Amino acid sequence: MSDTIFALSSGQGRAGVAVVRLSGEAVCDVFAQLCGKLPADRRATLLPLRDPDDGSLIDKGLCLYFAAPRSFTGEDMGELQVHGGRAVLARLLDVLSRIKGLRPAEAGDFTRRAFLNGKLDLVEVEALGDVIEADTQAQLKLAQRLATGSLSDRAGRWRKELVAAMSLLEAAIDFSDEADVMTDGSLGIRSQVMSVASEIEAVLDDRGRGERLRDGVTVAIAGPPNAGKSTLLNLLARRDAAIVSPLPGTTRDLIEVQLDLGGVPVTLVDMAGLREAADEIEAIGVARARERMARSDLVLWLEPAMCDQSQAVPGQKVLRVATKVDLEAKRNDREIAISALTGEGLPELLERLVEEVRKLAGAEENILITRARQRIALRDCAEELRRVSSGIADDGEEAAAELQAEHLRRALGALGRLVGSVDVEEVLDEIFASFCIGK
């Protein structure tokens, strides 16, 4: 991190204002060369920016200086807010690239420095990336909650409690011959360890809702041929995303449409009607449909109202819908009845669909886990704590204090992996690869 980095942090293309950020030990020198002086710390100052080689004017703009360590990265930082014309930006970035010790930032460079300088932990880094990538309000709300430390603060409290328990065990191990030290340190820590383990298990008991909200809910629109699947997809998407025809077997491949339903990102999947295929191509489509249904979070099973309810439907959650009720109002045990022609039942279906996807994504709940990495670290921690609290070794005998201390160390190591204090090198590049340049 000896280099000073710079990047355009605002959007590409022509704009009213463009923001160029810098971070590193040469920031003060850059201000001196471009502006002739260093702006006051944290005070926007209107200054001319000039090319150090010939003194020609680049632009006039607002200059801000953030002295280390009170900055986003923990280093000296600067911002140059100039007019957003392409010529201005091209000239400014060219001048910066010619200053010794400066280099263009790579994706996630600023946030990586904030992490390495202890300004953010790994959970907050991941949440910041999710804030940038959020497409819906529910996604944004979850990402902001984690970015402000909801999970990190809990992990910090758990760590303090476990360190205190570890000190009791270490005292029992190292000073067992002293009169004022318990020889069985586990008796003093069991309730404390159980309490932390229970809290972590409560966080884990979310049935993957956080990952589902972050990645989106998949809804399969399935049923027999000519049940109105493609028509419903087009109505929900409000565009002609799929071909609609009275001929059975028109849809043969998967057709996906992304929507925002109640703040939750949803992928609607139209698919081939389930029946004995008439040819090899349709058979492939039916096989793909069945496989996608099995992997979907919710299946909308459509059947014409005049058909008897008979088919078993694969899927963890199924919502049965009777279609074409304008032809026959028969409903049987379907939960909702609709007509694409008259619009009957469509508001009720949409309302129910929003309710179901929000439940699946936990949009109303205090979800704290959004990634498999976080879940694995917390699960490993809870498992080690259960081994400590049970006080039972693999052979069924009372575990020695040394063995319990080892389980505690592993639990603390798992918490360390969660926030990024240990074993993080293999995940850093993957995380920051998804960041935009200038963040």
N, C-alpha and C positions, 0 to 999 in steps of 0.2 A: 504493500500500500504506500510505497514511497512516491509514486507518481501522483500528480494532481489530475483529476479527471474532469471532463466537461461534456455536456450533452444538451441538446434541445429537449426540454421537459414538457413543453406544450405540444399541441398536435402539429402534424406535418401539413404543409400547404399554406396558402395565403391566409392571414388573419390580422385582426386589429393590433394585437399584442402577441409577442413571442417571448418565452422565458427560457433563458440558457442558464443552467446550473453548473457550479464548480464545487469541487471538494478536494482538499489536500493542503499541504504546507505551503504551496506556492500561490495561494489565493490572494494574499496581501500584495505580492509582487505583481500579479495580473492587474489588480486595481490600479496600482501605481503606474504601470506601463500604459494601460488603456485610458485611465481617467485622470491621471496626474495626482491622485490622492486616494486615501482609503476612506470610504464612507464611515460615519459613526456606526457603532455596533447596533444592529436591529433598528435602524432608522433609514427609511427610503429617501434617497437623495437623487435629484435630477442632475445628471452630469453628461457631458459630451464624451463619446467613446472614439478614440483615434488610433490609427494604425501606428504602432511603435516605430516602424521602419521609416515612414516618410511624414508622419504627423497628419495625414489626411483624415477627414471626418468619416467615420463609419455610420454613426447615428447618434442621436441624443435620446437617453432613456433613463429609467429609474434603476439605481444600483443599490443593492442591499448586501450587507456583510453580517455574517453570523459567526462570532468568535467561538473557537473550541473552548470547553467541551459542550457548550450550550447550543448545540445544533443537531439536526436530524442524524448526521453521520457520526457526531462526536469530534469531527475535525473542523478546521476553518472551512466555512462554506461561503459562497457568493452567488448572487442572482443578478443577471443582466436582463432587464425587461425592456425590450426594444420593439420597434414597429415590426409587424409580422410579414413584411414583404419578402419574397424569395431572394431578391438581390441583397437586401440588408442581412438576412440570415447567412447567405452563402459567404458574404464578405467577412462577417464576424467570426464564423466557424473556421474560415481559412486563416484569419489572423491568430486565433487561439491555437490552431494546430501548429503554427510556426514558433510559438513561444516554448523555450526549452523547459523540459520537465512536465509538460502537459501532454495528455493523450485523450482521444475520444473514449467515453465510457462505454462499457459493454452492457448487455441486458442485466439489470439487477445490481449493477456495480454500487450504486449509492446505498441501497438497502443492505447489501452484503457488508459494506463498511459499518453501517449502523449496527448490524448483528455482531461483527467482530469486535467492535468497540463497546459492546455491552449496552447499547441503547435500546435494542429489541431482543427478545428471545425468539426461538425458532417458531413457536406457535404464533407469535405476533407477526413474524415475517410472512408465514403462510397466510394469515388472515389479511395482511395488507395486500398480498397478491390477489386474494379473493375479492377484496373491495374493488380493485381495479377491474377484475373480470366479471363482476356481478352484472347480470342482465335484468334481474327483477328486484322488487323492493324487499321481498322476504330473504333473498340471497344477501342483499346489501345489509339488512338488519343483523343477520347472523354473523357476517364477516366483521362488521363494526363492533359487535359485542366481543368477539374474540380479539380483535385488534386493540381494544382498550383494556385487555388483560383479564377477562372473565375466567378463562381456564388457567392462565399463567399465575394469577393471584392464588387460586386454589392449590396449584401445584407447589407454589412457594410455601404455603401454610402447611401442606402435607409434609414437605421436606423438613421444615422446622420440627414438627412433631416426631418424625422418624429419627432425626439427628438426636433429639433429646432421649428417645428410647435407646438409640445406639450407645449413647454415653453411659446409660445405666448398665447395659450389657458389658461394655468394655470395662467398666469399673468392677463388675462381678468377676470378669476374666482375669484382669491384671492385679486386683487387690483382694482376692478371695480370702486371704489370710488375715485381713484387717477386721477388727471386731465390728466396726460401724458400716460395713459394706455387706449387702445381701449376697449370700452365696448362690442363691437361685435368682438371678437377675430377671428371668422370664416372668416371674410372678408380678413384678412391678411394671411390666410393659404390655402385658397381654391385652388388657382392655384398651389401652392407647392404640396399639397396632390394629385391633379389631375395628375400632372406630374409623381409622383412616381407610382400612380395607373396605368397609361398608360404604363409605362416601364414594370411593373410586368405583365400586361396583354399581352404585346408583347412577353414576355418570355413564357407565358402559351400557346400562340397561335402557337403551334408546332405540333398539332394533334397527340401527343403521340410518336413522332419519336424517342426521346431519349430512352424511355422505349423499343421501338421496336428494336433499335440498340443494346441496352444492352442485351436484352433477345433473340433476333434473329427474323428474318422474316419467317413466315410460308407460303409456296407455295404449294397449292393443285394441283395435276395433276389429272384432272377429265375428264369425257366424257363417251360415251356409251361403251359397251363391245367391245373388239377387235379394239380399236381406236389407240393402240400403246402406252398406258400409261406406262406399265411396261418396255417396250423397251426403252422409252425415259428416264425413271428413271435410268436404268442401264447405258445408254450412258452418262448422266450427272454425275452419281456417279463414272463412269469408273470402275465398277465392277458389278458382277451379284448379285444385292441386291434383285431382285424380280424374281419369276419364270415367264418365257415367254412361252406361248402356244397358238396355233391357236384356242383352244377351248374357247368359250365365258364363262365368269364367273370364270376364273382361279383364279383371285385375289379376295379374299372375305373379308380380314381384312385390316386394315391400315398398310402400310409399310413405315417407316420413315428413311430418310438418311440425315445426317448433312453435309453441305458443306460450304466452304468459297467462296462467289461470290463477287468479287470486294471489298474485305475487310469486307463484311457484313456476319454475321453468318446466314445461311439459313437452314431451315428444309424442305426438299422435302417430300411430302406425296403422295404415290401411294395408290389407293383405288379401291374398287369394281366399275365396270361399272354401270352406272345409267340406269336401265330398270325395267320392272315388273319382280320381282324375281321369279325364277323357283322353289325355295324351301325355307324353313324357315331359313336355315343358310345364304343363299345368301341375303334374306330379311334383316337380321340383319346387314350384311355388307353394303348393300345399305343405310340403315338408318344411320349407322355410317359415311358413306361417305358424305351424305347430311349435317349432323351435323358439320362435320369437315370443309367442304367447307364454311359453313356460318361463321365459326370462323377464317378462314384463311385470311391472309393479301392480298394474290394474288391467283387467280385461273387460271391455265393454262387449258383451255378447248380444248380438242383434239377431232376432228372428222375426219374420213376418207374423203378425197377430193371428193369421189363419192357420199357422203351423202349431202342432202339438209340441209341448216342451218335452224333450226326450234326451238330447245329447248331454253327456258329461263334459264339463268345460275345464281344461287344465288352467292353472294359474293360482297364485296365492290369494288374490282378491278378485272376485267376479261380480259385475253389475249387469244383471239381465235386463234387456230392453226389448219391448215389443214394438215393431215398426209397422208402417202402413196401416195404422188404425183408421185411416179415412176409408179404407176398403172393408175392414171388419174390426169392430171395437173389442174383439176377444183379447183378453190379457193373460189368463191363466195365472201362474205364480210369478210372472215378470214383475220387477220392482217399479219399472217406469214404462209408459206407453207413449209413443210419439208418432207424428206424421210429418214427413219432410215436405209434403205437398201443402198442407194447411198450416203447418207450424205448431200444431197441437203438441203439448208436452215438451217442446224444445227448451223453454225457459226453465222448467223443472229439471230437465236432464242436465242443463248447464250448471244450475245451482248445486245439484247433487254431485256433479263431477268436480266442481271447485271444492266442495266440502271434503270429498274423498282424497283428492291430491294434497290438500293442506294437512289432512290427518297423516297421510303417508310420509310427508316431508317434515312433520313436526313443526309447522310454521307458527303454531300458537304456543310452543313449548320452549323451555330454556335449554336448548340443545347446546352442547359444548364440543362435540367431536365432529370434525368434518373430513378427516382423512384416515386411511388405513394405518398410516405410520403412527398417528396419535393413539389409535385404538390398540394397536399391538403393544406400544410402550405401557399404556395404562393397564392392559390385561396382564402383562408380565409382572408389573409392580404388584397388582392385587394377588396374583398367584403366589408370589414370594411372601407377601404379608400373611396369607392364609397358612403357609407352612410355618411361619414364625409363631402365629397365634395358636396353632394347634399344639405346638410343642412336642410333636411326635415325629420321630425319625422314620426312615423308610422301613426299618425292621420292626416298627411298632414300639420301640423303647423311647423313653423320655429323651428328647434331643438335648445334647450338651449345649452350654451357653455359646461355645465357639461356633457350633453349627447354626444356631439361631442368629448369631451375629453375621454369619456369611449370607443367610437369607435376607437379612436387613440390608446388607451392603448391596446385594443384587437388586433389591427393591429401590434403593436410592439411585442405583445406576440406571434403572428403567425410567425413573422420573427425570434423571439427567438427560437421557436420550429424548424424552418428550420436549423439553425446553431448549435442547441443543447445547448443553454444557459438556456433554461427552459424546463420542462416536457420531460426529455429524458430517464428516468430510464426504462420505458417499452420497449424502442426500442434498448437499448444498447446490451442486451444479444442476441437478434436476429441478430443484425449487426455483432457482433464479433464471433458469432458461425460459420460464413462462412469463417473466417480467418484461415490461417494455423498456426501451432505451430511455434513460433519463430518470429512472426510478430506482 
